[in-house]
Amino acid sequence: MHKKKVLNIISNKFPYGLGEQFFEAEVTKMAECFDEVVLFPLDKDGELRNLPQNVFVNDVLNQVDKNLGEKQIFSCLWLIFKILGIELLKSNKRSFIFKKMKWWMTSIAYCKSLGVAYEQEIDKSKDNHHYSFWMNDGALLLSILKSKKKISGFDFRVNGYDIFEERHEGGYMPFRYFNYKNVNHVYILSTVALNHLKNIGYKTQKLTYAPYGIHTQGLNQIEESNTIQMVSCANMIPLKRIDKTIAALKLITDKNIHWTHFGEGHLREELEAQVKDLPSNISVDFKGHIPNTAIIDLYKNHSVNLFIHTSETEGLGMAIIEAQSFGIPAVVIGVGGVLDIVTNETGVVLQPDAQGPEIAKAIRKVIDGEMNSQNYRAVIQKQCMRVFDAEKNYAALYTEMLNIEEKQ
């Protein structure tokens, strides 16, 4: 009798709220490749999004108490010593690990509790596959279960924050050595990230380049206008360096530009104060955090001349992919996975230390050149879809996931 193939996937919050929007396209392909998909969000915040019929949500993990007492921590001391022993042996950040020892002990105990709750929800009469969308608590709970032989294997994806050490306090990536020891396979969004992991010594046979995918929804149509329409999409946090865009726009005084920004964050008030100093030919609309469908609607129905992204680092940059899939040229800082998306044929790629004058020059190059034409949009879209076609990328991802697990 055929066992139902079930993909049990641990997310951060998806499918609740507006986060992890880049995950939406992947869910559709999941539903086609597996008989059932069960989502286990670690946190529950916001409205539940629409899902395919065979995709279900299990809230058991977001109901596990994060406030652990000393008794709960001491009850798993052997597991704590095992995991931290591996981390201390492998890492060159030993002093930092010792400094935060209580935090790591609590994290391990919490993930053990998550693992107990998760295992109880798994229907063992089915052919279960386990997948964490991040190398976070989801990956650690699965690593603990694998090390205890409670599950036969699991995979996880890494997205950016869970790849580059410098994005973490002390330059230490929590529990990466233990997670990579236990994981079957790691799916990586960008070639820069893949090479980074290879260079720091992780086994090549466990690593696969697996970028996000997107479906084409037509070309953005340029309208005759005296005003250039520029769009950006990023959280209003220091990492995204939105102030660099403001600095560039201060230097453009001879062109009417309307800048629409999608995203929210604790720097909003500061950035709103900064844009008040922009010249009168620049208008700004901070839209805040809105559903991804609203951004796609803008690309479908309103002329956009340019997309801009000035982040200090980036795992991949789904917002850039979305814009380029509509043929919209981009000005970007060449960091992380951005280098897999934008080329000199589809926009302008700037050095990581680019400042206002260089960014302003790049904006002018796009809006005054051949990229700012309807005919050129097909060139940009073709280049984007060659790498980020959802049908191709997600079919390959889940086919490989199933084949690897069947061999092990």
Long-range contacts (C-beta under 8 A, 24 or more apart in sequence): 3-125, 3-126, 3-127, 4-35, 4-36, 4-126, 4-127, 5-34, 5-35, 5-36, 5-126, 5-127, 5-129, 5-402, 6-34, 6-35, 6-36, 6-37, 6-38, 6-123, 6-126, 6-127, 6-128, 6-129, 7-33, 7-34, 7-36, 7-37, 7-38, 7-129, 7-131, 7-398, 8-38, 8-40, 8-118, 8-122, 8-128, 8-129, 8-130, 8-131, 9-37, 9-38, 9-39, 9-40, 9-130, 9-131, 9-132, 9-133, 10-40, 10-41, 10-42, 10-61, 10-118, 10-130, 10-131, 10-132, 10-133, 10-138, 10-139, 10-141, 10-142, 11-39, 11-40, 11-41, 11-42, 11-133, 11-134, 11-138, 12-41, 12-42, 12-43, 12-133, 12-134, 12-136, 13-41, 13-42, 13-43, 13-44, 13-45, 13-46, 14-39, 14-41, 14-49, 14-133, 15-39, 15-41, 15-48, 15-49, 15-51, 15-57, 16-41, 16-43, 16-44, 16-45, 16-46, 16-47, 16-48, 16-49, 17-45, 17-46, 17-47, 18-46, 18-289, 18-290, 18-291, 18-292, 20-133, 21-292, 21-318, 22-212, 22-316, 22-318, 23-133, 24-49, 24-292, 25-212, 25-213, 25-214, 25-215, 25-390, 25-394, 26-212, 26-213, 26-390, 26-394, 26-397, 27-51, 27-52, 27-55, 28-52, 28-390, 28-394, 29-213, 29-390, 29-391, 29-394, 29-395, 29-397, 29-398, 30-55, 30-394, 30-398, 31-55, 33-394, 33-395, 33-398, 33-399, 33-402, 34-129, 34-398, 36-126, 38-121, 40-118, 40-121, 40-138, 42-114, 42-136, 42-137, 42-138, 58-121, 60-117, 60-118, 60-120, 60-121, 61-114, 61-117, 61-118, 63-117, 64-110, 64-113, 64-114, 64-117, 65-113, 66-110, 68-106, 68-109, 68-110, 68-113, 72-109, 72-113, 73-105, 73-106, 73-109, 75-109, 76-108, 76-109, 76-112, 79-108, 79-112, 79-144, 80-104, 80-105, 80-108, 80-109, 82-147, 83-108, 83-144, 83-175, 83-178, 84-108, 86-177, 86-178, 86-181, 87-175, 87-177, 87-178, 89-177, 90-177, 91-172, 91-177, 93-170, 93-171, 93-172, 96-169, 96-170, 96-171, 96-172, 97-172, 99-170, 100-170, 104-174, 104-175, 107-137, 107-140, 107-174, 107-175, 108-140, 108-144, 108-175, 110-137, 111-137, 111-140, 111-141, 111-144, 112-141, 112-144, 114-141, 115-141, 115-142, 115-144, 115-145, 115-150, 118-142, 118-145, 119-145, 119-150, 119-151, 122-151, 129-154, 129-155, 129-401, 129-402, 129-405, 130-154, 130-155, 131-155, 131-156, 131-157, 131-401, 132-156, 132-157, 133-157, 133-159, 134-158, 134-159, 134-161, 134-162, 135-162, 135-173, 135-176, 135-179, 135-186, 136-162, 139-175, 139-179, 139-183, 140-175, 140-178, 140-179, 142-182, 142-183, 143-175, 143-178, 143-179, 143-181, 143-182, 143-183, 146-182, 146-183, 147-178, 147-182, 152-405, 152-408, 153-184, 153-405, 153-408, 154-182, 154-183, 154-184, 155-183, 155-184, 155-185, 155-186, 155-187, 155-401, 155-404, 155-405, 156-183, 156-186, 156-187, 157-186, 157-187, 157-188, 157-189, 157-210, 158-186, 158-187, 158-188, 158-189, 158-193, 158-315, 159-189, 159-315, 159-316, 160-189, 160-193, 160-313, 160-314, 160-315, 160-316, 160-336, 160-337, 161-315, 163-188, 163-193, 163-196, 163-197, 163-315, 164-193, 164-196, 164-313, 164-336, 166-313, 167-239, 167-313, 180-206, 184-404, 184-405, 184-408, 185-400, 185-401, 185-404, 187-397, 187-401, 189-315, 189-316, 189-337, 190-315, 190-316, 190-336, 190-337, 190-339, 190-340, 191-337, 191-339, 191-340, 192-336, 192-337, 192-339, 192-340, 193-315, 193-336, 193-337, 208-400, 210-393, 210-396, 210-397, 210-400, 211-316, 211-337, 211-340, 211-387, 211-388, 211-393, 212-316, 212-318, 212-321, 212-388, 212-390, 212-393, 213-388, 213-389, 213-390, 213-391, 213-392, 213-393, 213-394, 214-318, 214-321, 214-322, 214-325, 214-384, 214-385, 214-388, 214-389, 214-390, 215-390, 215-391, 216-325, 216-381, 216-385, 217-296, 217-299, 217-300, 217-325, 217-326, 218-300, 218-326, 219-326, 219-327, 219-374, 219-377, 219-378, 219-381, 220-299, 220-300, 220-303, 220-304, 220-326, 220-327, 220-328, 220-377, 221-303, 221-374, 222-303, 222-305, 222-372, 222-373, 222-374, 222-377, 223-303, 225-303, 226-256, 227-256, 227-257, 227-258, 228-255, 228-256, 228-257, 228-258, 228-305, 228-306, 228-367, 229-258, 229-260, 229-302, 229-303, 229-304, 229-305, 229-306, 230-257, 230-258, 230-259, 230-260, 230-304, 230-305, 230-306, 230-307, 230-308, 230-363, 231-259, 231-260, 231-261, 231-262, 231-298, 231-304, 231-306, 231-307, 231-308, 231-323, 231-328, 232-259, 232-260, 232-261, 232-262, 232-263, 232-307, 232-308, 232-309, 232-310, 232-319, 233-261, 233-262, 233-263, 233-295, 233-307, 233-309, 233-319, 233-322, 233-323, 234-261, 234-262, 234-263, 234-309, 234-311, 234-319, 235-263, 235-264, 235-265, 236-263, 236-264, 236-265, 236-266, 236-267, 236-268, 236-271, 237-265, 237-266, 237-267, 238-267, 238-312, 239-311, 239-312, 239-313, 240-265, 240-310, 240-311, 240-312, 241-310, 241-311, 241-312, 241-333, 242-267, 242-271, 242-310, 243-271, 243-274, 244-310, 244-333, 244-354, 244-355, 244-356, 244-359, 245-308, 245-310, 245-359, 246-271, 246-274, 246-275, 246-278, 247-355, 247-356, 247-359, 248-356, 248-357, 248-359, 248-360, 248-363, 249-278, 249-279, 249-282, 249-360, 249-363, 250-277, 250-278, 250-279, 250-356, 251-356, 251-357, 251-360, 252-279, 252-281, 252-282, 252-360, 252-363, 252-364, 253-279, 253-281, 254-281, 255-281, 255-364, 255-367, 256-281, 256-282, 256-283, 257-281, 257-282, 257-283, 258-282, 258-283, 258-284, 258-285, 259-283, 259-284, 259-285, 260-285, 260-287, 260-298, 261-285, 261-286, 261-287, 262-287, 262-288, 262-289, 262-290, 262-294, 262-295, 262-319, 263-287, 263-288, 263-289, 264-288, 264-289, 292-322, 295-319, 295-322, 296-322, 299-323, 299-326, 299-328, 300-326, 304-328, 305-329, 305-366, 305-367, 305-372, 306-330, 306-331, 306-363, 306-366, 306-367, 306-372, 307-331, 307-347, 308-332, 308-359, 308-363, 309-333, 309-338, 310-354, 310-359, 311-335, 311-338, 312-352, 314-338, 316-340, 316-341, 317-341, 321-384, 321-388, 324-380, 324-381, 324-383, 324-384, 325-381, 325-384, 325-385, 325-388, 326-377, 326-381, 327-376, 327-377, 327-378, 327-379, 327-380, 327-381, 328-377, 328-380, 329-366, 329-371, 329-372, 329-376, 329-380, 331-359, 331-362, 331-363, 331-366, 340-387, 341-384, 341-387, 341-388, 343-383, 345-379, 345-380, 345-383, 346-371, 346-379, 346-380, 346-383, 346-384, 347-371, 347-380
